[in-house]
């Protein structure tokens, strides 16, 4: 049985929410927590010390992209991903499995909107998915490359991440039940191969998370959760396409976490690719401990800021013409550099419209600070026994607490 790496410190009596501490080789993670993406060994526009200063304990690196460039062997030569990117806190790495989905079926947005990922070519960059693994067309140079369970674990071992995710296929919701069932069963066989490789070759201090697939089918999700638990990984990730709309997504996540209660409740739970404000709140209530998503940084790079306005999907597009002469800040009282230093929406719009790096960076900082505040409020509410009230207020448009982030942003 895997040694416990997660301690639950508080529970919410009205939901499955819990607060806790996840212990890794490079320190602890306060949960529930949002995990910013350091896809290519960097949180775009932000230096590693700044990410920590904003209150984040862990980042996520992208196995697939780091494998292709600069290569895990080169990163291992630097001493691993921590040393390579100058981040001495925990790192979780994905497995490359999501790229099977995104290259074969398009992005989640493509899927939900019914778009083809690459014009009329539904197969994207994936040549073949077999029992052995996946053959890709390298998007950088067109070469044919192969990734299997052992490849993924070898790359993550070279990266020396604190948490490695096993290789899986992330199936889209529009495939039929038969394909979903067969893919999920294959993912479990890949799980066995990942665990076997890691037991023989992987770093001892590296934690390994199994991944629950099963699409939008309740019995497949429940069976997948039980199957992953039977292998006794260090933690559990919930992946795959979670449905066509939010209500279905919450239902699917709930099916999985229901199976992870009881004897399995001390396994940390990670929800892959989810980071909208309302989704984070509901995910915490459903019993998720950590989340990762590109949303806050991607929105910032496109001139969009997070705000406490649910009717606007908790966001404002500052590139809109109506903000050209606006003198108001993004959010009154927000402690981020963009708001606390007095930058107006009009100025930030000017910077964003002209793709000025300073503007995109300020918006990225604001969005990360917003989520850091949100997650801190949720953690504190669980500990205080007030999660129901706090979640209702945040959903209704109350701003997250406006206390300064834990550490001042370092001078550049």
Secondary structure, DSSP 8 states (H G I E B T S, - for coil): -----EEEEEE-TTSS-EEEEEEETTEEEEESEEEEE-TTSSBTTB-HHHHHHTT--EEEE-HHHHHHTT-HHHHHHTTSHHHHHT--SEEEE--SHHHHHHHHH--HHHHHHT--TBTTBTTTTEEEE-SS-EEEE-TTT--EEEE-HHHHHHHHHHHT-SEEE-------TTS-HHHHHHHHHHHHHHHHHHHHHHHHHS-TT-EEEEEE--TT-HHHHHHHHHHHHHTT-SEEEE-S---SSHHHHHHHHHHHHHHTSGGGTTSEEEETT---HHHHHHHHHTT--EEEESHHHHHHHTTEEE-S-GGGTTEEETTSGGGTT--S-SSTT--SHHHHTT--HHHHHHHHHTT-HHHHHHHHHHHHHHHHHHHHHHHHHHHHT-HHHHHHHHHHT--------SS-----
